[in-house]
């Protein structure tokens, strides 16, 4: 079950679209680091499992080769025993000849057994070889993905930072739209204008009061002049009466 799980992960991770996974992640930087760890861990597990699978294949191949070698060896022994039996029979030693013929039969039986075992193992070796080749291909694809992921790390992190910076700018723009600082400036300017107007009003009021005072002085001067002329008029009239 463990091997099947690892093999399944090899297939899934080898086919994974790195960009799609990162684009859908909330934090691409953390996701990227986690993916590197997952890939590295999966590759390590896969290498161990594949190494064991290859080891089993090599054992099958060793047994197959030994069976083939044994078949040849038993065949040679059967041939040697048969020749020895023929030699003994030619010299009239039938009893010993029969013994060597029996040994030849035993050797031939062992040869058949070895050939059968070798033939039986061949489909297993072929199937196991196909599995190993498939796993090696998947493992190489995973390693290629890991290299790709590692090489693109700086690029993807930069993309993430750029996206965050753009988001911050957009948030700042939104906050400006919601609370325009120019409105505060306008409010301060209006306040200053009102203060300036108040000062001008006070100045105008003070100026009007001073003008009124000077006007009162002018009126007083005119009255005094009238009194003087009246006095002179009276004085002239008196002189005329007396003369």
Residue frames as a rotation matrix with the C-alpha (Angstrom) as fourth column:
UNK 1
0.571 0.821 0.000 0.00
0.821 -0.571 0.000 0.00
0.000 0.000 -1.000 0.00
UNK 2
0.403 -0.494 -0.770 2.86
0.192 -0.777 0.599 2.37
-0.895 -0.390 -0.218 0.83
UNK 3
-0.663 -0.686 0.302 4.49
0.392 0.026 0.920 1.74
-0.638 0.728 0.251 -2.54
UNK 4
-0.171 0.685 0.709 1.24
0.970 -0.009 0.243 2.32
0.172 0.729 -0.663 -4.40
UNK 5
0.734 0.447 -0.510 0.75
0.581 -0.804 0.131 5.59
-0.351 -0.392 -0.850 -2.49
UNK 6
-0.025 -0.846 -0.532 4.24
0.069 -0.532 0.844 6.78
-0.997 -0.015 0.072 -3.36
UNK 7
-0.711 -0.228 0.666 3.82
0.626 0.226 0.746 5.78
-0.321 0.947 -0.018 -7.00
UNK 8
0.288 0.901 0.324 0.54
0.953 -0.303 -0.003 7.69
0.095 0.310 -0.946 -7.13
UNK 9
0.658 -0.112 -0.745 2.23
0.251 -0.900 0.357 10.79
-0.710 -0.422 -0.564 -5.72
UNK 10
-0.498 -0.862 0.088 4.95
0.315 -0.086 0.945 10.47
-0.808 0.499 0.315 -8.33
UNK 11
-0.433 0.408 0.804 2.34
0.895 0.086 0.438 10.60
0.109 0.909 -0.403 -11.08
UNK 12
0.626 0.769 -0.125 0.39
0.780 -0.618 0.102 13.49
0.001 -0.161 -0.987 -9.51
UNK 13
0.476 -0.502 -0.722 3.39
0.164 -0.756 0.634 15.64
-0.864 -0.420 -0.278 -8.68
UNK 14
-0.578 -0.709 0.404 5.03
0.511 0.072 0.857 15.01
-0.636 0.702 0.321 -12.03
UNK 15
-0.300 0.571 0.764 1.88
0.884 -0.134 0.448 16.31
0.359 0.810 -0.465 -13.76
UNK 16
0.256 0.463 -0.849 1.38
0.817 -0.573 -0.066 19.25
-0.517 -0.676 -0.525 -11.37
UNK 17
0.264 -0.098 0.960 1.08
0.638 -0.728 -0.250 22.70
0.723 0.679 -0.129 -12.88
UNK 18
-0.408 -0.549 -0.730 3.29
0.913 -0.229 -0.337 24.77
0.018 -0.804 0.595 -10.60
UNK 19
-0.954 0.007 0.300 2.08
0.040 -0.988 0.151 28.18
0.297 0.156 0.942 -11.78
UNK 20
-0.101 0.995 0.025 -1.58
-0.108 -0.037 0.993 27.25
0.989 0.098 0.111 -11.37
UNK 21
0.256 0.148 -0.955 -1.00
0.828 0.475 0.296 25.99
0.498 -0.867 -0.001 -7.85
UNK 22
-0.626 -0.600 -0.498 0.93
0.772 -0.568 -0.285 29.09
-0.112 -0.563 0.819 -6.82
UNK 23
-0.815 0.358 0.456 -1.52
-0.066 -0.839 0.540 31.51
0.576 0.410 0.707 -8.42
UNK 24
0.211 0.965 -0.153 -4.35
0.021 0.152 0.988 29.99
0.977 -0.211 0.012 -6.36
UNK 25
-0.119 -0.330 -0.937 -2.38
0.898 0.367 -0.243 30.11
0.424 -0.870 0.253 -3.10
UNK 26
0.891 0.441 -0.102 -3.06
0.431 -0.759 0.488 32.74
0.138 -0.479 -0.867 -0.44
UNK 27
0.620 -0.773 -0.133 0.66
-0.531 -0.539 0.654 33.11
-0.577 -0.335 -0.745 0.30
UNK 28
0.901 -0.237 -0.362 2.74
-0.215 0.480 -0.850 32.00
0.376 0.844 0.382 -2.72
UNK 29
-0.013 -0.977 0.214 6.02
-0.805 -0.117 -0.581 32.33
0.593 -0.180 -0.785 -0.78
UNK 30
-0.246 -0.014 0.969 4.92
-0.820 0.536 -0.201 29.90
-0.517 -0.844 -0.143 1.92
UNK 31
0.783 0.585 0.212 3.24
-0.353 0.699 -0.622 27.68
-0.512 0.412 0.754 -0.66
UNK 32
0.630 -0.620 -0.467 6.43
-0.532 0.093 -0.841 27.64
0.565 0.779 -0.272 -2.69
UNK 33
-0.379 -0.801 0.464 8.57
-0.895 0.189 -0.404 26.60
0.236 -0.569 -0.788 0.27
UNK 34
0.044 0.478 0.877 6.04
-0.637 0.690 -0.344 23.93
-0.770 -0.544 0.335 1.20
UNK 35
0.921 0.301 -0.246 6.01
-0.371 0.488 -0.790 22.62
-0.117 0.819 0.561 -2.37
UNK 36
0.145 -0.949 -0.282 9.81
-0.738 0.086 -0.670 22.38
0.660 0.305 -0.687 -2.37
UNK 37
-0.499 -0.298 0.814 9.68
-0.826 0.448 -0.342 20.42
-0.262 -0.843 -0.470 0.87
UNK 38
0.430 0.751 0.501 6.88
-0.488 0.660 -0.571 18.17
-0.760 0.001 0.650 -0.44
UNK 39
0.819 -0.170 -0.548 8.66
-0.495 0.275 -0.824 17.56
0.291 0.946 0.141 -3.73
UNK 40
-0.191 -0.981 0.028 11.95
-0.826 0.145 -0.545 16.81
0.531 -0.127 -0.838 -2.00
UNK 41
-0.364 0.126 0.923 10.29
-0.736 0.568 -0.368 14.48
-0.571 -0.813 -0.114 0.50
UNK 42
0.698 0.699 0.156 8.30
-0.422 0.577 -0.700 12.71
-0.579 0.422 0.697 -2.21
UNK 43
0.553 -0.587 -0.591 11.39
-0.637 0.159 -0.754 12.34
0.536 0.794 -0.286 -4.37
UNK 44
-0.480 -0.756 0.445 13.28
-0.863 0.318 -0.392 10.85
0.155 -0.572 -0.805 -1.44
UNK 45
-0.034 0.565 0.824 10.44
-0.544 0.681 -0.490 8.40
-0.839 -0.465 0.284 -0.71
UNK 46
0.864 0.395 -0.313 10.10
-0.455 0.342 -0.822 7.57
-0.217 0.853 0.475 -4.39
UNK 47
0.131 -0.903 -0.410 13.82
-0.835 0.123 -0.536 6.94
0.535 0.413 -0.737 -4.73
UNK 48
-0.569 -0.314 0.760 13.72
-0.747 0.583 -0.319 4.51
-0.343 -0.749 -0.566 -1.81
UNK 49
0.306 0.791 0.529 10.68
-0.364 0.611 -0.703 2.69
-0.880 0.023 0.475 -3.20
UNK 50
0.831 -0.033 -0.556 12.08
-0.548 0.129 -0.827 2.57
0.099 0.991 0.089 -6.71
UNK 51
-0.233 -0.972 -0.007 15.44
-0.926 0.225 -0.304 1.37
0.297 -0.064 -0.953 -5.40
UNK 52
-0.388 0.174 0.905 13.63
-0.523 0.767 -0.372 -1.48
-0.759 -0.618 -0.207 -3.63
UNK 53
0.707 0.706 0.046 11.66
-0.313 0.371 -0.874 -2.27
-0.634 0.604 0.483 -6.79
UNK 54
0.502 -0.621 -0.602 14.83
-0.765 0.006 -0.644 -2.29
0.404 0.784 -0.472 -8.85
UNK 55
-0.481 -0.693 0.537 16.45
-0.867 0.466 -0.175 -4.50
-0.129 -0.550 -0.825 -6.23
UNK 56
0.088 0.610 0.787 13.60
-0.322 0.766 -0.557 -7.01
-0.943 -0.205 0.264 -6.52
UNK 57
0.893 0.202 -0.403 13.95
-0.429 0.112 -0.896 -6.92
-0.136 0.973 0.186 -10.30
UNK 58
0.048 -0.962 -0.269 17.66
-0.916 0.065 -0.397 -7.61
0.399 0.266 -0.878 -10.03
UNK 59
-0.432 -0.134 0.892 16.95
-0.645 0.737 -0.202 -10.56
-0.630 -0.663 -0.405 -7.77
UNK 60
0.618 0.716 0.326 14.53
-0.201 0.544 -0.815 -11.94
-0.760 0.438 0.480 -10.33
UNK 61
0.741 -0.400 -0.538 17.14
-0.615 -0.085 -0.784 -11.44
0.268 0.912 -0.309 -13.03
UNK 62
-0.328 -0.891 0.313 19.79
-0.944 0.299 -0.137 -13.13
0.028 -0.340 -0.940 -10.91
UNK 63
-0.127 0.363 0.923 17.50
-0.374 0.844 -0.383 -16.12
-0.919 -0.394 0.029 -10.25
UNK 64
0.865 0.482 -0.143 16.63
-0.279 0.224 -0.934 -16.28
-0.418 0.847 0.328 -13.94
UNK 65
0.366 -0.819 -0.441 20.28
-0.838 -0.084 -0.539 -16.23
0.404 0.567 -0.718 -14.91
UNK 66
-0.486 -0.530 0.695 21.08
-0.804 0.584 -0.117 -18.88
-0.344 -0.615 -0.709 -12.33
UNK 67
0.333 0.686 0.647 18.26
-0.230 0.725 -0.650 -21.06
-0.915 0.067 0.399 -13.66
UNK 68
0.895 -0.042 -0.445 19.58
-0.444 0.019 -0.896 -20.66
0.046 0.999 -0.002 -17.20
UNK 69
-0.074 -0.996 -0.050 23.11
-0.935 0.087 -0.344 -21.45
0.347 0.021 -0.938 -16.08
UNK 70
-0.321 0.028 0.947 21.84
-0.627 0.743 -0.234 -24.43
-0.710 -0.669 -0.221 -14.06
UNK 71
0.748 0.648 0.141 19.95
-0.286 0.507 -0.813 -25.71
-0.598 0.568 0.565 -17.11
UNK 72
0.592 -0.620 -0.515 23.14
-0.651 0.008 -0.759 -25.56
0.475 0.784 -0.399 -19.15
UNK 73
-0.373 -0.791 0.485 25.13
-0.925 0.278 -0.257 -27.16
0.068 -0.545 -0.836 -16.36
UNK 74
-0.001 0.446 0.895 22.63
-0.449 0.799 -0.399 -30.01
-0.893 -0.403 0.199 -15.89
UNK 75
0.907 0.294 -0.302 22.57
-0.383 0.279 -0.881 -30.48
-0.175 0.914 0.366 -19.63
UNK 76
0.145 -0.945 -0.294 26.36
-0.831 0.045 -0.555 -30.83
0.537 0.324 -0.779 -19.65
UNK 77
-0.480 -0.290 0.828 26.17
-0.784 0.565 -0.257 -33.29
-0.393 -0.773 -0.498 -16.77
UNK 78
0.503 0.734 0.456 23.50
-0.363 0.658 -0.660 -35.33
-0.785 0.166 0.597 -18.53
UNK 79
0.802 -0.259 -0.539 25.63
-0.530 0.111 -0.841 -35.42
0.278 0.960 -0.048 -21.67
UNK 80
-0.244 -0.961 0.128 28.69
-0.902 0.176 -0.395 -36.48
0.357 -0.212 -0.910 -19.72
UNK 81
-0.276 0.210 0.938 26.78
-0.619 0.708 -0.340 -39.21
-0.736 -0.674 -0.065 -17.88
UNK 82
0.786 0.618 0.015 25.26
-0.357 0.474 -0.805 -40.47
-0.504 0.627 0.594 -21.14
UNK 83
0.482 -0.692 -0.537 28.66
-0.700 0.064 -0.711 -40.63
0.527 0.719 -0.454 -22.82
UNK 84
-0.487 -0.665 0.567 30.09
-0.873 0.399 -0.281 -42.45
-0.039 -0.631 -0.775 -19.85
UNK 85
0.174 0.644 0.745 27.21
-0.462 0.721 -0.516 -44.94
-0.870 -0.255 0.423 -20.01
UNK 86
0.899 0.146 -0.414 27.86
-0.439 0.277 -0.855 -45.51
-0.010 0.950 0.313 -23.71
UNK 87
0.000 -0.983 -0.184 31.55
-0.859 0.094 -0.502 -46.12
0.511 0.159 -0.845 -23.06
UNK 88
-0.504 -0.155 0.850 30.81
-0.729 0.604 -0.322 -48.63
-0.464 -0.782 -0.417 -20.32
UNK 89
0.535 0.770 0.349 28.23
-0.395 0.593 -0.702 -50.38
-0.747 0.237 0.621 -22.42
UNK 90
0.675 -0.341 -0.654 30.73
-0.665 0.104 -0.740 -50.68
0.321 0.934 -0.156 -25.28
UNK 91
-0.451 -0.892 -0.039 33.13
-0.751 0.402 -0.524 -52.51
0.483 -0.207 -0.851 -23.01
UNK 92
-0.257 0.443 -0.859 30.37
0.123 0.896 0.426 -54.82
0.959 0.004 -0.285 -21.76
UNK 93
-0.910 -0.030 -0.413 29.78
0.414 -0.044 -0.909 -53.16
0.009 -0.999 0.052 -18.37
UNK 94
-0.353 0.870 0.343 26.00
0.372 -0.206 0.905 -52.90
0.858 0.448 -0.251 -18.67
UNK 95
0.273 0.494 -0.826 25.33
0.943 0.031 0.331 -52.51
0.189 -0.869 -0.457 -14.95
UNK 96
-0.347 -0.467 -0.813 27.50
0.626 -0.761 0.170 -49.40
-0.698 -0.450 0.557 -14.57
UNK 97
-0.929 0.045 0.367 26.27
0.296 -0.505 0.811 -48.14
0.222 0.862 0.455 -17.91
UNK 98
0.004 1.000 -0.008 22.70
0.697 0.003 0.717 -48.26
0.717 -0.009 -0.697 -16.61
UNK 99
0.168 0.001 -0.986 23.75
0.910 -0.384 0.155 -46.34
-0.378 -0.923 -0.065 -13.52
UNK 100
-0.753 -0.521 -0.402 25.21
0.339 -0.831 0.442 -43.53
-0.564 0.197 0.802 -15.61
UNK 101
-0.687 0.608 0.398 22.15
0.369 -0.181 0.912 -43.52
0.626 0.773 -0.100 -17.84
UNK 102
0.281 0.792 -0.542 20.04
0.903 -0.027 0.429 -43.09
0.326 -0.610 -0.723 -14.73
UNK 103
-0.189 -0.441 -0.877 22.30
0.683 -0.701 0.206 -40.21
-0.706 -0.560 0.434 -13.65
UNK 104
-0.961 -0.141 0.238 21.82
0.276 -0.562 0.780 -38.69
0.024 0.815 0.579 -17.09
UNK 105
-0.169 0.977 0.130 18.06
0.649 0.011 0.760 -38.94
0.741 0.213 -0.636 -16.65
UNK 106
0.303 0.231 -0.924 18.28
0.915 -0.341 0.215 -37.22
-0.265 -0.911 -0.315 -13.25
UNK 107
-0.622 -0.622 -0.475 20.40
0.436 -0.779 0.450 -34.45
-0.650 0.073 0.756 -14.76
UNK 108
-0.821 0.379 0.427 17.95
0.338 -0.280 0.898 -34.04
0.460 0.882 0.102 -17.62
UNK 109
0.184 0.920 -0.348 15.10
0.877 0.006 0.480 -33.78
0.444 -0.393 -0.805 -15.09
UNK 110
0.060 -0.251 -0.966 16.99
0.722 -0.657 0.216 -31.06
-0.689 -0.710 0.142 -13.23
UNK 111
-0.906 -0.414 0.086 17.63
0.340 -0.590 0.733 -29.35
-0.253 0.693 0.675 -16.55
UNK 112
-0.388 0.849 0.358 13.93
0.605 -0.058 0.794 -29.35
0.695 0.525 -0.491 -17.38
UNK 113
0.381 0.518 -0.766 13.08
0.923 -0.253 0.288 -27.94
-0.045 -0.817 -0.575 -13.95
UNK 114
-0.339 -0.605 -0.720 15.63
0.521 -0.758 0.392 -25.14
-0.783 -0.242 0.573 -14.31
UNK 115
-0.933 0.016 0.361 14.43
0.327 -0.386 0.863 -24.30
0.153 0.922 0.355 -17.82
UNK 116
-0.025 1.000 0.010 10.82
0.794 0.014 0.607 -24.23
0.607 0.024 -0.795 -16.62
UNK 117
0.317 0.089 -0.944 11.66
0.832 -0.505 0.231 -21.92
-0.456 -0.859 -0.234 -13.73
UNK 118
-0.706 -0.635 -0.312 13.63
0.371 -0.708 0.601 -19.65
-0.603 0.309 0.736 -16.03
UNK 119
-0.750 0.481 0.454 10.77
0.438 -0.153 0.886 -19.51
0.496 0.863 -0.096 -18.52
UNK 120
0.236 0.877 -0.419 8.22
0.919 -0.062 0.388 -18.82
0.315 -0.477 -0.821 -15.79
UNK 121
0.032 -0.309 -0.950 10.29
0.714 -0.658 0.238 -15.88
-0.700 -0.686 0.200 -14.48
UNK 122
-0.746 -0.458 0.484 10.60
0.664 -0.450 0.597 -14.18
-0.056 0.767 0.640 -17.87
UNK 123
0.031 0.802 0.596 7.08
0.610 -0.488 0.624 -12.56
0.792 0.344 -0.505 -17.94
UNK 124
0.731 0.197 -0.654 7.59
0.675 -0.354 0.647 -11.33
-0.104 -0.914 -0.392 -14.35
UNK 125
-0.255 -0.910 -0.328 10.92
0.719 -0.405 0.565 -9.82
-0.647 -0.091 0.757 -15.29
UNK 126
-0.625 0.066 0.778 9.42
0.667 -0.473 0.576 -8.10
0.407 0.878 0.251 -18.32
UNK 127
0.451 0.878 0.162 6.52
0.596 -0.431 0.677 -6.69
0.664 -0.209 -0.718 -16.29
UNK 128
0.599 -0.290 -0.747 8.80
0.675 -0.318 0.665 -5.58
-0.431 -0.902 0.006 -13.48
UNK 129
-0.532 -0.828 0.180 11.17
0.777 -0.392 0.493 -3.97
-0.338 0.402 0.851 -15.97
UNK 130
-0.253 0.541 0.802 8.28
0.614 -0.551 0.565 -1.98
0.748 0.635 -0.193 -17.48
UNK 131
0.769 0.547 -0.330 7.23
0.579 -0.380 0.721 -0.81
0.269 -0.746 -0.609 -14.01
UNK 132
0.169 -0.804 -0.569 10.77
0.753 -0.267 0.601 0.24
-0.636 -0.530 0.561 -13.14
UNK 133
-0.666 -0.415 0.620 11.12
0.739 -0.485 0.469 2.17
0.106 0.770 0.629 -16.40
UNK 134
0.185 0.836 0.516 7.81
0.553 -0.522 0.649 3.92
0.812 0.165 -0.560 -15.78
UNK 135
0.794 0.090 -0.601 8.80
0.597 -0.300 0.744 4.82
-0.113 -0.950 -0.292 -12.24
UNK 136
-0.263 -0.950 -0.166 12.17
0.815 -0.311 0.488 6.12
-0.516 -0.007 0.857 -13.40
UNK 137
-0.486 0.161 0.859 10.43
0.656 -0.583 0.480 8.30
0.578 0.797 0.178 -15.96
UNK 138
0.606 0.790 0.096 8.07
0.470 -0.453 0.757 9.65
0.642 -0.414 -0.646 -13.31
UNK 139
0.531 -0.492 -0.691 10.93
0.723 -0.163 0.671 10.25
-0.443 -0.855 0.269 -10.90
UNK 140
-0.572 -0.758 0.312 12.92
0.804 -0.444 0.396 12.13
-0.161 0.477 0.864 -13.53
UNK 141
-0.093 0.636 0.766 9.83
0.530 -0.620 0.579 14.24
0.843 0.460 -0.280 -14.27
UNK 142
0.820 0.375 -0.432 9.54
0.547 -0.291 0.785 15.04
0.169 -0.880 -0.443 -10.56
UNK 143
0.040 -0.897 -0.441 13.20
0.803 -0.234 0.548 16.05
-0.594 -0.376 0.711 -10.42
UNK 144
-0.600 -0.182 0.779 12.70
0.710 -0.570 0.413 18.27
0.369 0.801 0.471 -13.47
UNK 145
0.430 0.835 0.343 9.72
0.461 -0.530 0.712 19.89
0.776 -0.147 -0.613 -11.74
UNK 146
0.685 -0.230 -0.691 11.81
0.666 -0.186 0.722 20.44
-0.295 -0.955 0.025 -8.61
UNK 147
-0.469 -0.879 0.085 14.57
0.814 -0.393 0.428 22.08
-0.343 0.270 0.900 -10.64
UNK 148
-0.344 0.440 0.829 11.98
0.571 -0.603 0.557 24.22
0.745 0.665 -0.044 -12.41
UNK 149
0.711 0.672 -0.210 10.40
0.534 -0.320 0.782 25.15
0.458 -0.668 -0.586 -9.09
UNK 150
0.322 -0.683 -0.656 13.75
0.776 -0.207 0.596 26.05
-0.542 -0.701 0.463 -7.55
UNK 151
-0.640 -0.615 0.460 14.85
0.767 -0.475 0.432 28.10
-0.047 0.629 0.776 -10.56
UNK 152
-0.216 0.659 0.721 11.57
0.425 -0.601 0.677 30.03
0.879 0.453 -0.150 -10.65
UNK 153
0.059 0.283 -0.957 11.55
0.996 0.042 0.074 30.74
0.061 -0.958 -0.279 -6.91
UNK 154
-0.697 -0.399 -0.596 12.94
0.480 -0.877 0.026 34.26
-0.533 -0.268 0.803 -7.17
UNK 155
-0.903 0.381 0.200 10.59
-0.002 -0.468 0.884 35.10
0.430 0.798 0.423 -10.02
UNK 156
-0.078 0.947 -0.312 7.52
0.545 0.303 0.782 33.84
0.835 -0.109 -0.539 -8.20
UNK 157
-0.087 -0.019 -0.996 8.46
0.961 -0.264 -0.079 35.55
-0.262 -0.964 0.042 -4.94
UNK 158
-0.932 -0.286 -0.224 8.95
0.210 -0.928 0.309 38.80
-0.296 0.240 0.924 -6.89
UNK 159
-0.604 0.782 0.156 5.51
0.132 -0.095 0.987 38.36
0.786 0.616 -0.046 -8.45
UNK 160
0.112 0.645 -0.756 4.02
0.897 0.263 0.356 37.89
0.428 -0.718 -0.549 -5.01
UNK 161
-0.403 -0.345 -0.848 5.71
0.733 -0.676 -0.074 41.02
-0.547 -0.651 0.525 -3.65
UNK 162
-0.991 0.052 0.119 4.61
0.046 -0.717 0.696 43.02
0.122 0.695 0.709 -6.68
UNK 163
-0.253 0.963 -0.089 1.03
0.432 0.195 0.880 41.87
0.865 0.184 -0.466 -6.21
UNK 164
0.107 0.258 -0.960 1.13
0.993 -0.071 0.092 42.88
-0.045 -0.964 -0.264 -2.53
UNK 165
-0.751 -0.447 -0.486 2.58
0.431 -0.889 0.152 46.29
-0.500 -0.096 0.860 -3.41
UNK 166
-0.829 0.503 0.244 -0.13
0.042 -0.378 0.925 46.84
0.557 0.777 0.293 -6.01
UNK 167
0.042 0.871 -0.489 -2.76
0.751 0.295 0.590 45.86
0.659 -0.392 -0.642 -3.46
UNK 168
-0.184 -0.181 -0.966 -1.34
0.881 -0.467 -0.080 48.35
-0.436 -0.866 0.246 -0.97
UNK 169
-0.981 -0.181 -0.075 -1.40
0.122 -0.862 0.493 51.10
-0.154 0.474 0.867 -3.60
UNK 170
-0.489 0.868 0.090 -4.99
0.227 0.027 0.973 50.28
0.842 0.497 -0.210 -4.46
UNK 171
0.136 0.511 -0.849 -5.93
0.964 0.129 0.232 50.36
0.228 -0.850 -0.475 -0.77
UNK 172
-0.572 -0.422 -0.703 -4.24
0.595 -0.804 -0.002 53.74
-0.564 -0.419 0.711 -0.43
UNK 173
-0.949 0.257 0.183 -6.10
0.001 -0.577 0.817 55.06
0.316 0.775 0.547 -3.46
UNK 174
-0.123 0.957 -0.263 -9.38
0.572 0.285 0.769 53.80
0.811 -0.056 -0.582 -2.03
UNK 175
-0.003 0.084 -0.996 -8.69
0.975 -0.220 -0.022 55.46
-0.221 -0.972 -0.081 1.31
UNK 176
-0.894 -0.333 -0.300 -7.93
0.251 -0.927 0.279 58.74
-0.371 0.174 0.912 -0.48
UNK 177
-0.693 0.698 0.181 -11.18
0.089 -0.167 0.982 58.47
0.715 0.697 0.053 -2.38
UNK 178
0.105 0.778 -0.620 -13.12
0.802 0.302 0.515 57.80
0.588 -0.551 -0.592 0.82
UNK 179
0.682 0.048 -0.730 -11.49
0.576 -0.651 0.495 60.63
-0.451 -0.758 -0.471 2.82
UNK 180
0.444 -0.478 0.758 -10.03
0.678 -0.374 -0.633 63.21
0.586 0.795 0.158 0.45
UNK 181
-0.102 -0.544 -0.833 -7.33
0.942 -0.321 0.094 65.20
-0.319 -0.775 0.545 2.32
UNK 182
-0.794 -0.190 0.578 -7.96
0.444 -0.829 0.338 68.20
0.415 0.525 0.743 0.06
UNK 183
0.270 0.948 0.169 -11.29
0.426 -0.275 0.862 68.66
0.864 -0.161 -0.478 1.79
UNK 184
0.483 -0.193 -0.854 -9.42
0.852 -0.123 0.509 69.28
-0.204 -0.973 0.105 5.05
UNK 185
-0.653 -0.757 0.023 -7.17
0.728 -0.619 0.296 71.82
-0.210 0.210 0.955 3.28
UNK 186
-0.429 0.584 0.689 -10.24
0.367 -0.584 0.724 73.55
0.825 0.564 0.037 1.90
UNK 187
0.596 0.681 -0.426 -11.73
0.644 -0.090 0.759 73.67
0.479 -0.727 -0.492 5.37
UNK 188
0.053 -0.675 -0.736 -8.56
0.871 -0.329 0.364 75.25
-0.488 -0.660 0.570 6.81
UNK 189
-0.806 -0.357 0.471 -8.42
0.571 -0.676 0.465 77.73
0.152 0.645 0.749 3.94
UNK 190
0.026 0.909 0.417 -12.03
0.437 -0.385 0.813 78.73
0.899 0.161 -0.407 4.51
UNK 191
0.597 0.142 -0.790 -11.32
0.802 -0.108 0.587 79.24
-0.002 -0.984 -0.179 8.19
UNK 192
-0.426 -0.841 -0.334 -8.34
0.777 -0.529 0.341 81.50
-0.463 -0.115 0.879 7.39
UNK 193
-0.657 0.236 0.716 -10.39
0.473 -0.611 0.635 83.49
0.587 0.756 0.290 4.88
UNK 194
0.472 0.876 -0.098 -13.06
0.581 -0.226 0.782 84.06
0.663 -0.426 -0.616 7.53
UNK 195
0.336 -0.428 -0.839 -10.40
0.842 -0.262 0.471 85.24
-0.422 -0.865 0.273 9.98
UNK 196
-0.745 -0.628 0.222 -8.95
0.652 -0.618 0.439 87.55
-0.139 0.472 0.870 7.37
UNK 197
-0.248 0.749 0.615 -12.42
0.462 -0.467 0.754 88.94
0.851 0.471 -0.230 6.65
UNK 198
0.630 0.480 -0.610 -13.02
0.746 -0.156 0.647 89.50
0.216 -0.863 -0.457 10.35
UNK 199
-0.190 -0.797 -0.573 -9.77
0.807 -0.459 0.372 91.45
-0.560 -0.392 0.730 10.62
UNK 200
-0.795 -0.067 0.603 -10.72
0.498 -0.639 0.586 93.56
0.346 0.767 0.541 7.61
UNK 201
0.228 0.963 0.147 -14.09
0.567 -0.254 0.783 94.23
0.791 -0.095 -0.604 9.20
UNK 202
0.496 -0.105 -0.862 -12.45
0.824 -0.259 0.505 95.33
-0.276 -0.960 -0.042 12.44
UNK 203
-0.622 -0.781 -0.063 -10.11
0.693 -0.586 0.420 97.57
-0.365 0.218 0.905 10.49
UNK 204
-0.512 0.510 0.691 -13.01
0.453 -0.523 0.722 99.14
0.730 0.683 0.037 8.62
UNK 205
0.547 0.752 -0.367 -14.87
0.691 -0.157 0.706 99.64
0.473 -0.640 -0.606 11.89
UNK 206
0.110 -0.598 -0.794 -11.87
0.827 -0.389 0.407 101.30
-0.552 -0.701 0.452 13.48
UNK 207
-0.817 -0.437 0.376 -11.38
0.577 -0.624 0.528 103.53
0.004 0.648 0.762 10.44
UNK 208
-0.104 0.865 0.492 -15.03
0.520 -0.374 0.768 104.61
0.848 0.336 -0.410 10.45
UNK 209
0.617 0.288 -0.733 -14.84
0.787 -0.227 0.573 105.56
-0.001 -0.930 -0.367 14.12
UNK 210
-0.332 -0.829 -0.451 -11.73
0.733 -0.527 0.430 107.68
-0.594 -0.188 0.782 13.51
UNK 211
-0.721 0.136 0.679 -13.41
0.526 -0.531 0.664 109.45
0.451 0.836 0.312 10.57
UNK 212
0.368 0.930 -0.019 -16.38
0.674 -0.253 0.694 110.23
0.641 -0.268 -0.720 12.76
UNK 213
0.335 -0.311 -0.889 -14.12
0.813 -0.381 0.440 111.82
-0.475 -0.871 0.125 15.34
UNK 214
-0.756 -0.654 0.009 -12.45
0.554 -0.632 0.542 113.96
-0.348 0.415 0.840 12.71
UNK 215
-0.384 0.706 0.595 -15.84
0.567 -0.328 0.756 114.93
0.728 0.628 -0.274 11.33
UNK 216
0.578 0.594 -0.559 -16.91
0.798 -0.267 0.540 116.06
0.171 -0.758 -0.629 14.79
UNK 217
-0.182 -0.730 -0.659 -13.82
0.693 -0.571 0.440 118.22
-0.697 -0.377 0.610 15.00
UNK 218
-0.837 -0.085 0.541 -14.67
0.507 -0.495 0.706 119.79
0.208 0.865 0.457 11.64
UNK 219
0.149 0.975 0.163 -18.21
0.683 -0.221 0.696 120.51
0.715 0.007 -0.699 12.82
UNK 220
0.445 -0.047 -0.894 -16.84
0.825 -0.369 0.429 122.12
-0.350 -0.928 -0.126 15.97
UNK 221
-0.636 -0.758 -0.148 -14.57
0.604 -0.607 0.516 124.35
-0.481 0.239 0.844 13.89
UNK 222
-0.559 0.513 0.651 -17.44
0.531 -0.382 0.757 125.46
0.637 0.768 -0.059 11.74
UNK 223
0.511 0.779 -0.364 -19.51
0.769 -0.225 0.599 126.42
0.384 -0.586 -0.713 14.83
UNK 224
0.091 -0.568 -0.818 -16.66
0.765 -0.487 0.422 128.43
-0.638 -0.664 0.390 16.26
UNK 225
-0.851 -0.402 0.338 -16.24
0.521 -0.559 0.645 130.30
-0.071 0.725 0.685 12.99
UNK 226
-0.086 0.913 0.399 -19.95
0.638 -0.258 0.726 131.10
0.765 0.317 -0.560 12.96
UNK 227
0.586 0.297 -0.754 -19.79
0.805 -0.320 0.500 132.47
-0.093 -0.900 -0.426 16.50
UNK 228
-0.371 -0.819 -0.438 -16.80
0.681 -0.561 0.472 134.59
-0.632 -0.123 0.765 15.61
UNK 229
-0.789 0.120 0.602 -18.48
0.476 -0.501 0.723 136.06
0.388 0.857 0.338 12.58
UNK 230
0.298 0.954 -0.044 -21.62
0.726 -0.196 0.659 136.70
0.620 -0.228 -0.751 14.62
UNK 231
0.342 -0.258 -0.903 -19.58
0.800 -0.424 0.424 138.54
-0.492 -0.868 0.062 17.23
UNK 232
-0.753 -0.658 -0.004 -17.87
0.532 -0.613 0.583 140.58
-0.386 0.437 0.812 14.54
UNK 233
-0.422 0.694 0.583 -21.21
0.596 -0.271 0.756 141.35
0.683 0.666 -0.299 12.99
UNK 234
0.560 0.652 -0.510 -22.57
0.803 -0.276 0.528 142.51
0.204 -0.706 -0.679 16.27
UNK 235
-0.073 -0.682 -0.728 -19.52
0.709 -0.549 0.443 144.62
-0.701 -0.484 0.524 16.92
UNK 236
-0.862 -0.242 0.445 -19.89
0.503 -0.520 0.690 146.31
0.064 0.819 0.570 13.51
UNK 237
0.026 0.952 0.305 -23.50
0.679 -0.241 0.693 147.08
0.733 0.189 -0.653 14.05
UNK 238
0.511 0.141 -0.848 -22.74
0.824 -0.362 0.436 148.74
-0.246 -0.921 -0.301 17.40
UNK 239
-0.523 -0.780 -0.344 -20.12
0.586 -0.622 0.519 150.94
-0.619 0.070 0.782 15.88
UNK 240
-0.696 0.307 0.649 -22.49
0.532 -0.385 0.754 152.04
0.481 0.870 0.105 13.16
UNK 241
0.421 0.891 -0.172 -25.17
0.766 -0.247 0.594 153.00
0.487 -0.382 -0.786 15.68
UNK 242
0.303 -0.352 -0.886 -22.77
0.752 -0.482 0.449 154.95
-0.585 -0.803 0.118 17.75
UNK 243
-0.787 -0.617 -0.018 -21.46
0.469 -0.617 0.632 156.93
-0.402 0.489 0.774 14.85
